[in-house]
Amino acid sequence: MSKREKFIEDLTAGYTFKGSSIFLGAPMLEGECLPQAPVKAPLKMFNRHGLISGATGTGKTKTLQVIAEQLSSNGVPVLLMDIKGDLSGIAVAGASNPKIEERHQKIGHPFTAAGNQVEFLSLSGEPGVCLRATVTEFGPVLFSRLMELSDAQSGILAAIFQYCDDQDIPLVDLEDLRKTIQYITGPGKEEIEEKYGAMSTVSAGTILRKIVELEQQGASKFFGEPSFDVEDLCRFDDQGRGVISIVRLTDIQDRPKLFSTFMLQLLAEIYSTFPEEGDPDIPKLVLFIDEAHLVFNQATDALLDQIEVIMKLIRSKGVGVFFVTQNPIDVPDVVLSQLGMKVQHALRAFTAKDRKAIKLAAENFPITEYYTVDELLTQLGTGEALVTVLNEKGIPTPLAYTMLRAPQSRMDILTEGELDGLIRKSRLVSKYAQPEDRESAKEILHRKMDFMRESEEVESRKKELEKASKASSRTSRGEKSFIDDLINNPTTRQVTRTVARELTRGLLSVLGVKSSSRRR
């Protein structure tokens, strides 16, 4: 058996599945495309997560587009994080051209143009479905990361969240968080410190300043109600195709912390909300996180632990997560080990560090006798990739150097008019358009602070009245005592006698003078 025949036999055996699958492309060996051994991915394994990586301009976005539209056509809802703003075209049908026809002729699969049912979402108030979440839903760990707090400041924030949970006080928006901090460092200081420990006013002041920074970045538009219901990500069109939801993030490219923290909060919300699915035949939802390095940059150990746990457990909810990034080393090993499907586009070796990264990337793939992986990684053309997936038993398939199919949808963005037209047809826009303002921490604690202030004023007035009453009583008793003392004092009596004696002498002297005058 020739090398070519053995290669086809190995790949045919590795990529033959009993259940539903999506077609990715055809394998290549020594420059020849071999359509008789198609490269596919079983739908059953899309909840085992994946990675799409490669240098800029190698075709990552188009691969994401291909996989997303194929999942949708097979009845799987999809969520895309669109940071670069180049995914909106997935909503409308593409157009064929000679290059696309040539590619599809090589891979033995006819090209068919098709659009998709798309819902546009926004974090920053742009046209589309308004995404909101409450401060409580974020939790102290993610919120600490969003504000880049120190360990001491994070501890205070954790105590604040715990206090609000214990007292059933909702933290809805940033104003709620501000009011709570003002309360625990002011009127409620003794109440808080008795149960949760001392709170540094300096650290609390720092957190308040961080809240101001978030507001200046426009985060106040995101925190609030109504919270986005993650079940709205799992919708279908009239033909049973999964709806593709696109979060438009082009206007927050300079605020990666907000995007990445939102993404992690969304994953946590999905995990806590979705029911257990076990191993469904097709996933309930698949998420694609573009520019994945933004999620992991400067991540704390606590945050990485949280991500690892979510990635391990969320697949039991029937949810798959795909990270899209330039280099596999952008993803921590603890997460990379959870990614069963890998599509690796070309990498560039401009420096010694790049060459080292390529060797590390090559080690992430199954061992193969057909390719020298580290060399091939630098030679892949646009729209070509090294592919390995998990078969239906969870075993990695043979590594396939693959010529990928072209997207059926438009490989360009929508015009402003097209975008507005799709948004006007949305049934979710009106559901989340108007913000809600129910009673939350700012109202509850404001009333509590007013009550405490009024109680203090009443108590202060009461003490003033008691003090005045005692002073009046002392004054009355003091005046009587002075007169008594004055009368009964020995010195006073002596002075009185002396004065009386002198007066008597004077009087007698006068009388004596007058008597003598009469005798004469």
MARVOVEX-310735 format. One line per 8 residues: number of its first residue (from 1); their letters; for each residue x, y, z of N, C-alpha, C. Coordinates in steps of 0.05 Angstrom, whole numbers. Example, Ala and Ser with C-alpha at 12.3 -4.5 7.8 and 13.67 -1.06 7.14 Angstrom:
# MARVOVEX-310735
1> as> 264:-114:156:246:-90:156:264:-66:156  257:-45:142:273:-21:143:258:1:157
***
This chain:
# MARVOVEX-310735
1> mskrekfi> 17:-24:0:0:0:0:18:25:0  12:43:-18:28:67:-20:22:86:3  39:106:7:36:126:28:9:140:24  3:147:-1:-22:161:-7:-46:144:0  -46:119:-7:-69:101:-1:-72:97:29  -50:94:43:-51:91:72:-61:116:85  -53:139:75:-62:164:86:-93:167:83  -103:160:59:-132:162:54:-147:142:72
9> edltagyt> -136:118:75:-148:98:92:-150:107:121  -127:119:132:-126:128:159:-146:150:164  -147:169:145:-165:192:149:-194:184:146  -200:166:127:-227:157:123:-237:143:148  -221:127:160:-228:113:185:-231:133:208  -213:153:209:-214:172:231:-236:192:230  -246:199:205:-266:219:202:-293:208:193  -298:183:198:-324:171:192:-340:169:218
17> fkgssifl> -363:182:219:-379:183:243:-407:173:238  -420:161:259:-447:151:256:-468:173:257  -463:192:274:-483:213:277:-478:237:258  -492:258:263:-490:282:246:-463:295:249  -454:308:227:-428:321:227:-429:344:208  -408:362:210:-406:384:191:-381:380:174  -383:388:149:-361:385:131:-343:410:132  -317:405:136:-297:427:139:-281:431:114
25> gapmlege> -274:409:100:-257:412:76:-245:385:68  -225:385:52:-212:361:43:-182:361:50  -171:337:57:-143:336:65:-124:339:42  -99:347:48:-79:351:28:-54:334:36  -41:323:16:-16:309:21:2:314:-2  26:325:4:46:331:-16:34:348:-38  19:368:-31:8:387:-50:-17:378:-65  -26:353:-60:-50:343:-74:-74:343:-55
33> clpqapvk> -97:353:-65:-121:353:-50:-136:326:-54  -145:314:-32:-157:287:-34:-186:287:-24  -205:295:-41:-233:297:-33:-246:271:-24  -234:249:-31:-246:223:-24:-244:217:6  -229:233:21:-227:229:50:-235:256:64  -260:264:63:-268:290:73:-262:293:103  -255:317:111:-250:324:139:-276:336:150  -286:323:171:-311:331:183:-308:332:214
41> aplkmfnr> -328:343:227:-329:345:256:-356:336:266  -358:317:284:-384:307:294:-397:328:312  -423:332:307:-438:351:323:-438:344:352  -438:319:358:-439:309:385:-416:319:402  -393:325:389:-369:333:404:-365:363:405  -384:379:396:-380:408:396:-383:420:424  -392:404:443:-393:414:470:-366:408:485  -347:398:470:-320:392:482:-301:415:476
49> hglisgat> -311:437:466:-295:462:462:-274:459:440  -263:482:433:-244:482:411:-227:507:409  -208:507:391:-189:529:387:-186:534:357  -188:559:349:-181:567:322:-159:588:324  -135:582:314:-113:600:318:-97:604:292  -82:625:291:-65:630:267:-59:660:266  -38:666:250:-29:694:247:-50:710:233  -47:736:235:-66:755:221:-66:750:191
57> gtgktktl> -90:748:180:-92:746:151:-91:717:140  -91:697:158:-89:669:149:-116:656:146  -138:670:154:-165:659:149:-180:650:174  -172:658:198:-185:650:222:-215:658:222  -220:683:214:-247:693:215:-265:678:196  -255:671:173:-271:656:153:-276:627:163  -257:616:177:-261:589:189:-283:591:210  -281:611:227:-302:615:247:-330:618:234
65> qviaeqls> -330:633:212:-355:637:197:-365:610:185  -348:594:174:-356:568:163:-368:550:184  -354:548:207:-364:530:228:-390:540:239  -392:567:244:-416:578:256:-441:574:238  -438:579:212:-461:576:194:-469:546:190  -449:528:191:-455:500:189:-469:490:215  -461:500:238:-475:493:263:-504:503:262  -507:528:253:-534:539:251:-552:523:233
73> sngvpvll> -542:515:210:-558:500:190:-565:472:201  -550:463:221:-556:437:234:-572:440:260  -584:464:264:-601:468:287:-587:474:313  -563:486:312:-548:494:336:-546:524:337  -558:537:358:-554:566:361:-525:572:367  -516:596:358:-488:604:360:-487:632:371  -466:638:387:-460:665:396:-432:672:388  -429:695:374:-404:704:364:-396:731:378
81> mdikgdls> -371:732:387:-360:757:398:-346:772:375  -357:793:365:-346:807:341:-331:832:350  -305:829:356:-289:852:365:-279:869:341  -272:856:319:-262:871:296:-284:882:278  -309:873:282:-331:884:267:-333:872:239  -322:848:235:-322:836:208:-339:811:205  -358:807:223:-374:783:222:-403:788:214  -411:813:211:-439:818:206:-449:807:179
89> giavagas> -430:803:160:-438:792:134:-449:764:135  -446:750:158:-457:723:160:-487:723:158  -500:747:160:-529:748:159:-540:745:131  -524:751:110:-534:750:83:-518:731:66  -530:723:44:-517:703:26:-492:715:13  -472:699:10:-447:707:-4:-451:706:-34  -428:710:-48:-429:709:-77:-405:692:-86  -410:676:-106:-388:660:-117:-369:676:-134
97> npkieerh> -345:666:-137:-325:678:-155:-307:656:-165  -290:661:-184:-273:640:-195:-255:626:-174  -245:641:-155:-228:628:-134:-244:609:-116  -268:617:-109:-285:600:-93:-293:575:-108  -300:578:-134:-308:555:-150:-284:536:-153  -260:547:-157:-237:530:-160:-231:515:-133  -234:528:-111:-229:515:-85:-249:492:-81  -274:498:-86:-295:477:-81:-293:454:-101
105> qkighpft> -283:460:-124:-279:438:-143:-257:419:-133  -236:431:-121:-214:415:-111:-223:397:-87  -240:409:-70:-248:394:-46:-272:376:-51  -283:377:-76:-304:359:-84:-331:366:-70  -336:391:-66:-361:399:-52:-372:424:-66  -396:423:-77:-406:447:-91:-411:470:-73  -407:494:-83:-411:518:-67:-440:527:-70  -453:533:-47:-480:543:-47:-481:568:-29
113> aagnqvef> -490:590:-40:-492:614:-24:-517:614:-6  -513:623:19:-536:623:37:-531:643:60  -552:656:69:-550:674:92:-560:660:117  -561:674:139:-568:662:165:-586:681:181  -602:670:198:-618:686:217:-599:697:239  -597:724:240:-577:736:258:-591:756:277  -582:756:302:-591:776:322:-566:791:331  -568:818:329:-545:835:337:-549:845:366
121> lslsgepg> -528:842:382:-528:850:410:-507:871:415  -511:887:436:-491:909:442:-488:912:471  -463:917:480:-457:923:508:-458:953:514  -457:970:493:-452:998:498:-475:1016:488  -498:1005:483:-520:1022:475:-522:1027:445  -506:1014:429:-508:1016:400:-534:1002:391  -543:1007:366:-567:994:357:-565:964:359  -586:952:369:-587:923:373:-599:917:400
129> vclratvt> -597:892:408:-608:884:434:-589:893:456  -599:908:475:-582:918:497:-576:896:517  -550:891:520:-541:871:540:-537:885:567  -550:875:587:-546:886:614:-542:863:634  -529:869:656:-526:850:678:-525:866:703  -533:854:725:-531:868:751:-504:864:763  -497:882:782:-472:879:796:-471:853:812  -494:845:823:-495:820:838:-489:796:820
137> efgpvlfs> -499:796:796:-494:774:777:-464:772:770  -450:795:770:-422:794:764:-406:780:786  -413:786:811:-399:774:833:-373:788:839  -362:784:863:-338:799:872:-312:792:857  -309:767:848:-284:759:835:-282:773:808  -303:772:791:-302:784:765:-302:815:767  -316:825:787:-317:854:790:-290:864:799  -276:849:816:-249:857:824:-230:858:801
145> rlmelsda> -233:838:782:-216:838:759:-223:862:741  -249:868:738:-257:890:721:-245:916:731  -243:920:757:-233:945:768:-203:943:776  -191:920:771:-162:916:776:-156:922:805  -170:910:824:-166:915:852:-144:898:864  -132:908:885:-112:893:900:-126:872:917  -110:854:929:-122:833:946:-138:845:969  -127:866:982:-141:878:1004:-167:891:995
153> qsgilaai> -166:904:972:-191:917:962:-211:896:953  -201:874:942:-219:852:934:-232:840:958  -218:838:980:-229:828:1005:-252:845:1015  -249:871:1013:-271:889:1021:-295:886:1003  -289:883:977:-311:880:958:-326:854:963  -312:833:970:-324:807:976:-342:810:1001  -333:825:1021:-349:829:1045:-374:845:1039  -372:864:1021:-395:880:1012:-416:863:999
161> fqycddqd> -407:845:981:-426:827:968:-439:808:988  -423:799:1007:-434:780:1027:-454:794:1044  -448:818:1052:-467:834:1069:-493:838:1054  -492:845:1029:-516:850:1013:-532:824:1009  -518:802:1006:-531:776:1004:-545:769:1030  -531:773:1052:-543:766:1078:-567:783:1085  -566:808:1076:-588:827:1082:-609:828:1060  -606:812:1039:-624:811:1016:-627:839:1004
169> iplvdled> -604:852:1000:-603:878:988:-592:876:959  -609:881:939:-599:878:911:-579:899:903  -557:889:891:-537:907:878:-543:906:848  -556:926:838:-564:926:810:-545:941:792  -539:966:800:-522:982:783:-498:994:799  -482:1010:785:-458:1021:799:-466:1040:821  -488:1054:819:-497:1072:840:-503:1056:865  -514:1032:862:-519:1015:885:-493:1008:900
177> lrktiqyi> -473:1001:884:-447:994:896:-435:1018:910  -437:1041:898:-426:1065:911:-440:1071:937  -467:1069:937:-482:1075:962:-475:1055:984  -471:1030:977:-464:1010:996:-437:1016:1009  -417:1024:993:-391:1030:1003:-393:1054:1022  -408:1074:1014:-412:1098:1031:-425:1090:1058  -443:1071:1057:-456:1062:1081:-437:1048:1100  -422:1029:1089:-405:1012:1107:-381:1028:1118
185> tgpgkeei> -374:1050:1106:-353:1067:1116:-363:1090:1132  -390:1092:1134:-402:1115:1148:-421:1105:1170  -447:1109:1167:-466:1102:1188:-466:1072:1195  -461:1055:1176:-462:1026:1181:-435:1013:1188  -415:1030:1194:-388:1019:1199:-388:999:1222  -401:1007:1245:-400:989:1268:-415:963:1262  -438:965:1248:-453:941:1241:-437:922:1224  -423:933:1204:-407:917:1186:-383:904:1200
193> eekygams> -368:920:1215:-343:911:1227:-348:889:1248  -372:890:1261:-378:871:1281:-379:842:1270  -389:840:1245:-393:813:1233:-372:807:1211  -363:827:1196:-346:822:1173:-318:833:1176  -311:845:1199:-284:855:1203:-281:884:1195  -259:895:1202:-253:924:1197:-250:929:1167  -260:952:1158:-258:960:1130:-241:985:1128  -219:983:1113:-202:1006:1110:-216:1028:1093
201> tvsagtil> -217:1052:1104:-230:1074:1090:-213:1082:1065  -187:1077:1067:-170:1084:1044:-176:1065:1021  -178:1039:1027:-184:1019:1006:-212:1024:995  -231:1030:1013:-258:1036:1004:-259:1061:985  -242:1080:992:-241:1104:975:-229:1097:947  -210:1079:947:-199:1070:921:-220:1057:904  -236:1040:916:-257:1026:901:-277:1046:890  -284:1067:906:-302:1088:896:-290:1102:871
209> rkiveleq> -264:1107:872:-251:1120:849:-252:1101:824  -248:1075:829:-250:1056:807:-277:1055:795  -298:1059:811:-325:1060:801:-329:1084:782  -317:1106:790:-318:1130:773:-305:1125:747  -282:1111:747:-268:1104:722:-286:1087:704  -299:1067:716:-317:1050:700:-339:1067:687  -350:1086:702:-372:1103:692:-361:1120:669  -337:1129:671:-325:1145:649:-320:1129:624
217> qgaskffg> -317:1102:627:-314:1084:605:-341:1075:593  -363:1085:604:-389:1077:594:-401:1052:605  -389:1041:627:-398:1016:638:-425:1018:651  -433:1043:659:-459:1046:672:-482:1038:653  -477:1038:627:-498:1030:608:-502:1000:609  -482:985:618:-484:956:618:-496:946:644  -489:959:667:-499:949:693:-527:960:698  -546:942:701:-573:950:706:-592:927:699
225> epsfdved> -617:935:697:-638:916:690:-656:927:668  -670:910:652:-671:881:656:-646:867:647  -638:847:663:-615:831:656:-622:814:631  -601:809:616:-605:793:592:-609:764:599  -630:752:589:-637:724:594:-621:706:575  -603:690:585:-586:674:568:-602:654:552  -626:648:560:-643:630:544:-649:642:516  -648:668:514:-653:682:489:-631:677:469
233> lcrfddqg> -609:665:478:-587:657:459:-594:631:445  -613:616:455:-620:590:445:-646:590:429  -647:606:408:-671:608:392:-667:597:364  -689:592:350:-688:580:324:-706:596:305  -699:595:279:-716:609:259:-738:591:251  -754:600:232:-778:585:223:-771:558:209  -746:556:200:-737:531:187:-723:512:206  -722:519:232:-709:502:251:-679:506:253
241> rgvisivr> -668:527:240:-640:532:241:-634:549:266  -611:544:278:-603:559:302:-598:588:295  -608:606:311:-603:635:307:-574:641:316  -560:657:299:-533:666:305:-534:693:318  -526:695:343:-526:721:357:-497:732:356  -496:758:349:-469:771:346:-468:794:365  -449:793:384:-445:816:402:-425:835:389  -435:859:383:-419:879:369:-401:893:390
249> ltdiqdrp> -375:890:387:-356:900:407:-336:920:395  -341:929:371:-321:946:358:-317:972:373  -337:982:387:-335:1008:401:-323:1005:429  -316:981:438:-303:978:464:-276:963:461  -264:966:437:-237:954:433:-217:965:453  -220:990:461:-201:1002:480:-208:997:509  -229:980:513:-237:972:540:-239:942:542  -216:928:537:-217:899:536:-226:886:562
257> klfstfml> -221:900:585:-229:888:611:-259:885:612  -274:905:602:-303:903:602:-313:880:585  -302:877:562:-310:855:544:-303:828:556  -278:825:565:-270:798:575:-285:791:600  -289:810:618:-303:804:643:-332:798:637  -344:812:618:-372:806:610:-373:777:599  -353:770:583:-354:743:572:-353:722:593  -336:726:613:-334:706:635:-360:705:651
265> qllaeiys> -371:729:656:-396:730:671:-418:715:655  -418:718:629:-438:705:612:-435:675:614  -411:665:613:-406:636:616:-416:626:643  -410:642:664:-419:634:691:-449:634:693  -462:653:680:-491:655:680:-504:631:665  -492:624:642:-501:602:627:-499:576:643  -476:573:656:-472:549:672:-492:546:695  -498:569:708:-516:568:731:-545:566:723
273> tfpeegdp> -551:574:698:-579:575:689:-588:550:673  -571:541:655:-579:518:638:-581:492:654  -600:475:647:-602:450:660:-581:430:650  -576:410:666:-558:389:658:-568:374:633  -550:370:613:-558:357:588:-544:330:585  -523:326:600:-507:301:596:-491:303:571  -494:284:553:-480:284:527:-502:283:505  -512:307:498:-533:308:477:-522:302:450
281> dipklvlf> -539:294:431:-530:288:404:-520:313:390  -532:336:396:-522:361:386:-521:381:409  -503:400:409:-501:419:431:-524:438:432  -529:449:456:-551:468:459:-542:496:449  -516:502:452:-506:528:444:-476:526:441  -465:540:421:-436:542:417:-428:571:416  -407:578:432:-397:606:434:-370:607:421  -365:629:406:-339:634:394:-329:661:405
289> ideahlvf> -306:660:419:-294:683:431:-270:692:415  -273:713:399:-251:723:383:-232:739:401  -207:742:392:-186:756:407:-186:745:436  -183:719:438:-186:706:464:-164:714:484  -142:725:474:-121:733:493:-131:754:512  -151:770:504:-162:791:521:-175:779:546  -185:754:544:-197:741:567:-176:733:588  -152:726:578:-132:714:596:-110:734:605
297> nqatdall> -108:756:591:-87:775:598:-90:784:627  -68:782:643:-67:792:670:-88:778:688  -96:754:680:-116:739:697:-103:730:723  -117:734:745:-107:724:771:-110:694:773  -97:682:793:-100:654:797:-128:646:803  -142:663:819:-170:657:826:-187:657:801  -182:676:783:-198:678:759:-192:654:740  -167:646:738:-160:623:721:-173:598:732
305> dqievimk> -174:595:758:-187:572:771:-217:572:763  -229:596:764:-257:598:757:-262:590:728  -245:600:710:-247:594:681:-244:564:677  -224:552:690:-220:523:687:-244:507:696  -255:514:718:-279:500:728:-302:503:709  -307:527:699:-329:531:681:-325:515:655  -301:515:644:-295:500:620:-299:470:623  -292:460:647:-295:431:652:-325:423:655
313> lirskgvg> -340:441:668:-367:434:675:-389:443:656  -383:464:641:-405:476:624:-412:457:601  -394:439:593:-401:421:572:-424:402:579  -427:397:606:-449:380:615:-476:395:611  -475:421:606:-499:436:600:-505:436:570  -489:422:554:-493:421:525:-482:446:511  -462:459:524:-451:484:513:-422:480:506  -415:489:482:-387:488:473:-375:516:470
321> vffvtqnp> -349:519:476:-336:545:475:-311:542:457  -310:560:437:-287:561:419:-271:587:423  -245:585:427:-228:609:430:-215:614:403  -215:639:394:-202:647:369:-180:666:376  -155:659:369:-132:676:376:-109:672:357  -89:688:359:-67:687:340:-48:664:346  -45:657:371:-25:636:378:-36:619:400  -33:593:399:-43:576:420:-32:582:448
329> idvpdvvl> -8:594:449:3:601:475:-12:624:489  -30:637:474:-47:658:486:-66:645:507  -71:620:504:-90:606:521:-75:590:542  -81:593:568:-67:579:589:-69:548:585  -49:534:594:-49:505:590:-73:491:603  -82:501:627:-104:489:640:-130:491:624  -132:511:607:-155:514:589:-150:499:563  -126:502:553:-119:490:527:-123:459:528
337> sqlgmkvq> -118:447:551:-122:418:553:-151:410:552  -170:430:554:-198:423:553:-209:426:524  -192:435:505:-202:441:478:-198:417:460  -220:403:453:-218:378:438:-214:382:408  -225:404:397:-223:409:368:-203:432:364  -184:427:346:-164:448:340:-162:452:310  -164:478:302:-160:486:274:-137:507:275  -114:498:265:-90:515:266:-82:526:239
345> halrafta> -85:552:235:-76:565:211:-46:571:213  -35:584:193:-6:588:191:3:606:214  28:601:223:41:618:243:66:630:229  74:654:238:97:667:226:121:666:245  144:660:234:169:658:250:188:681:243  184:704:256:201:727:251:224:730:272  220:718:295:240:720:316:244:692:329  265:691:346:270:666:360:247:658:378
353> kdrkaikl> 234:679:389:210:673:406:188:661:389  184:671:365:164:660:347:170:631:340  195:625:335:203:597:328:198:578:352  203:588:375:198:572:399:168:568:403  152:588:397:123:586:400:112:566:379  124:565:356:115:546:335:120:518:344  144:513:355:150:486:365:131:477:386  124:496:404:105:490:425:77:484:413
361> aaenfpit> 69:499:393:44:495:380:43:468:367  65:460:354:66:434:341:61:411:360  69:415:385:66:393:405:38:390:414  20:408:407:-8:406:415:-24:387:397  -12:377:376:-26:360:357:-18:331:359  -36:313:351:-29:285:351:-4:279:334  11:260:342:35:253:327:27:241:300  40:250:278:34:240:251:59:233:236
369> eyytvdel> 56:213:220:79:205:203:78:218:176  57:234:171:54:245:144:64:274:142  66:288:164:74:316:162:96:322:183  113:341:176:132:353:195:118:378:205  104:376:227:85:396:235:97:424:239  119:426:253:130:453:259:139:467:233  148:452:213:154:465:187:129:472:171  109:454:172:85:459:157:70:483:168
377> ltqlgtge> 72:488:193:57:511:205:65:538:193  89:540:183:98:565:171:92:566:141  83:544:129:79:542:100:50:541:92  31:540:111:3:539:104:-6:564:89  -23:560:69:-34:583:54:-59:593:67  -69:615:57:-94:626:68:-117:607:62  -133:602:83:-155:582:79:-146:554:82  -122:549:91:-112:522:97:-105:521:126
385> alvtvlne> -108:497:137:-104:494:166:-98:465:173  -85:461:196:-82:434:207:-106:430:225  -119:407:222:-145:402:236:-143:375:251  -152:375:275:-158:350:290:-182:355:307  -200:336:308:-224:338:325:-226:313:342  -247:312:358:-253:288:374:-274:271:359  -269:245:357:-290:229:345:-312:224:365  -331:208:358:-355:205:376:-348:190:401
393> kgiptpla> -325:178:403:-317:165:428:-298:183:444  -294:208:434:-277:226:449:-247:223:444  -240:208:422:-212:203:415:-204:223:393  -180:235:396:-171:254:375:-168:240:348  -178:253:327:-175:243:300:-147:248:289  -139:234:268:-112:239:256:-110:268:247  -86:278:249:-81:306:240:-84:307:210  -99:328:201:-104:331:172:-97:359:163
401> ytmlrapq> -79:361:144:-73:386:131:-96:391:112  -112:411:117:-138:413:104:-141:439:88  -152:435:64:-162:458:49:-191:463:57  -196:485:70:-222:490:82:-242:500:61  -268:494:65:-289:504:48:-292:534:52  -304:548:33:-309:576:36:-336:581:50  -339:603:64:-365:609:76:-387:612:55  -411:604:62:-434:607:44:-445:636:46
409> srmdilte> -439:649:68:-449:676:72:-428:697:63  -435:722:64:-418:743:54:-392:745:70  -370:747:56:-344:750:69:-337:780:71  -356:795:80:-352:824:83:-374:834:102  -372:859:111:-391:869:130:-417:879:116  -438:882:132:-463:893:122:-460:923:119  -476:934:101:-478:963:99:-494:973:123  -493:999:128:-508:1010:151:-538:1007:146
417> geldglir> -547:1010:122:-575:1006:116:-584:977:121  -568:958:112:-574:929:116:-575:923:146  -556:934:161:-555:929:190:-580:940:203  -587:964:197:-611:977:209:-637:961:202  -638:951:177:-661:936:169:-665:911:185  -643:896:190:-644:872:206:-651:878:235  -640:899:246:-646:906:274:-676:913:277  -687:927:258:-716:934:259:-734:910:260
425> ksrlvsky> -725:888:248:-741:863:247:-738:847:273  -720:854:290:-715:838:314:-738:839:334  -744:815:345:-765:813:366:-754:817:394  -727:818:396:-715:821:423:-708:850:430  -705:867:410:-697:894:415:-716:908:434  -742:906:429:-762:919:446:-762:907:474  -756:881:476:-757:868:502:-737:880:521  -714:888:511:-692:898:529:-687:928:525
433> aqpedres> -704:942:510:-698:970:503:-700:988:527  -720:985:544:-725:1004:566:-712:994:592  -694:1010:604:-682:1001:629:-703:1002:652  -700:985:671:-718:984:695:-703:996:719  -719:1006:738:-706:1018:762:-722:1009:786  -719:984:794:-733:974:818:-718:983:843  -731:978:866:-718:985:891:-693:967:895  -671:980:901:-646:965:904:-630:978:927
441> akeilhrk> -604:973:927:-587:981:949:-588:1011:954  -588:1027:933:-587:1056:938:-612:1067:952  -635:1055:945:-660:1064:959:-661:1052:988  -655:1027:990:-657:1013:1016:-638:1026:1036  -613:1029:1028:-593:1040:1046:-597:1070:1051  -608:1084:1031:-614:1112:1035:-636:1115:1057  -656:1098:1056:-677:1099:1077:-665:1092:1104  -648:1072:1104:-635:1063:1129:-618:1085:1141
449> mdfmrese> -603:1099:1124:-586:1121:1133:-603:1144:1143  -626:1150:1129:-644:1171:1139:-655:1164:1166  -663:1139:1169:-674:1130:1195:-654:1132:1217  -629:1124:1211:-608:1126:1231:-602:1155:1238  -603:1172:1218:-598:1201:1222:-620:1213:1239  -645:1206:1233:-667:1216:1248:-666:1206:1277  -659:1180:1280:-657:1169:1307:-635:1183:1323  -613:1189:1310:-591:1203:1324:-600:1231:1332
457> evesrkke> -616:1245:1314:-626:1271:1320:-645:1271:1343  -663:1251:1344:-682:1248:1366:-667:1243:1392  -647:1225:1391:-632:1219:1415:-616:1243:1424  -605:1258:1405:-590:1282:1412:-608:1303:1425  -632:1306:1414:-651:1325:1424:-660:1317:1452  -664:1291:1456:-672:1281:1482:-650:1287:1503  -625:1283:1496:-603:1288:1514:-601:1318:1520  -606:1335:1500:-605:1364:1504:-627:1372:1524
465> lekaskas> -651:1361:1521:-673:1367:1539:-667:1358:1567  -656:1334:1570:-649:1324:1596:-627:1342:1609  -608:1350:1593:-587:1367:1603:-598:1394:1612  -616:1405:1595:-628:1431:1602:-644:1429:1628  -659:1407:1630:-675:1403:1654:-658:1401:1679  -637:1386:1677:-618:1383:1700:-605:1410:1707  -598:1425:1686:-586:1451:1691:-605:1470:1704  -631:1469:1696:-651:1486:1708:-655:1479:1738
473> srtsrgek> -655:1454:1743:-659:1444:1771:-635:1453:1788  -611:1450:1777:-587:1458:1792:-587:1488:1797  -596:1504:1778:-597:1533:1781:-616:1541:1803  -640:1529:1804:-660:1536:1824:-649:1529:1852  -638:1505:1854:-627:1497:1880:-603:1515:1887  -588:1523:1868:-564:1539:1872:-570:1566:1884  -592:1580:1874:-599:1606:1883:-608:1605:1912  -624:1585:1921:-633:1582:1948:-610:1577:1967
481> sfiddlin> -593:1560:1959:-570:1553:1975:-552:1577:1979  -550:1595:1959:-533:1619:1962:-543:1637:1984  -569:1641:1985:-582:1659:2006:-578:1647:2033  -584:1620:2034:-581:1607:2061:-552:1608:2070  -533:1603:2052:-505:1604:2060:-497:1632:2068  -508:1652:2054:-501:1679:2060:-511:1687:2088  -534:1677:2095:-546:1684:2122:-531:1669:2144  -526:1644:2139:-516:1626:2161:-485:1627:2162
489> npttrqvt> -472:1639:2144:-443:1640:2144:-433:1656:2168  -413:1645:2184:-403:1660:2208:-392:1687:2200  -378:1688:2179:-366:1714:2171:-387:1734:2165  -408:1724:2152:-430:1742:2145:-443:1753:2171  -447:1734:2190:-458:1743:2216:-441:1763:2230  -414:1759:2229:-395:1778:2242:-396:1805:2229  -397:1805:2203:-398:1830:2188:-424:1845:2195  -445:1829:2196:-472:1841:2202:-471:1854:2230
497> rtvarelt> -459:1840:2250:-458:1851:2277:-441:1876:2277  -419:1876:2263:-401:1899:2262:-415:1923:2250  -428:1918:2228:-443:1940:2214:-464:1951:2233  -478:1932:2246:-500:1941:2264:-489:1958:2287  -466:1948:2298:-454:1963:2321:-445:1991:2313  -433:1993:2289:-423:2018:2280:-446:2037:2275  -467:2025:2263:-490:2042:2258:-502:2052:2285  -502:2034:2305:-513:2042:2331:-497:2064:2343
505> rgllsvlg> -470:2060:2342:-452:2081:2353:-456:2107:2339  -458:2106:2314:-462:2131:2299:-488:2145:2307  -508:2128:2308:-534:2139:2315:-534:2151:2343  -522:2136:2363:-520:2146:2390:-504:2172:2391  -483:2173:2376:-466:2197:2375:-483:2221:2366  -498:2216:2346:-515:2238:2335:-535:2247:2356  -547:2227:2369:-567:2233:2389:-554:2248:2412  -530:2240:2420:-515:2253:2442:-510:2282:2435
513> vksssrrr> -502:2288:2411:-496:2315:2403:-521:2332:2405  -544:2321:2395:-569:2336:2395:-578:2341:2424  -574:2322:2443:-582:2325:2471:-566:2347:2484  -540:2349:2480:-523:2369:2491:-532:2397:2482  -539:2399:2458:-548:2424:2446:-573:2434:2460  -591:2416:2466:-616:2424:2479:-610:2433:2508  -590:2420:2522:-584:2428:2550:-572:2456:2551  -557:2462:2531:-546:2489:2532:-568:2510:2527
***
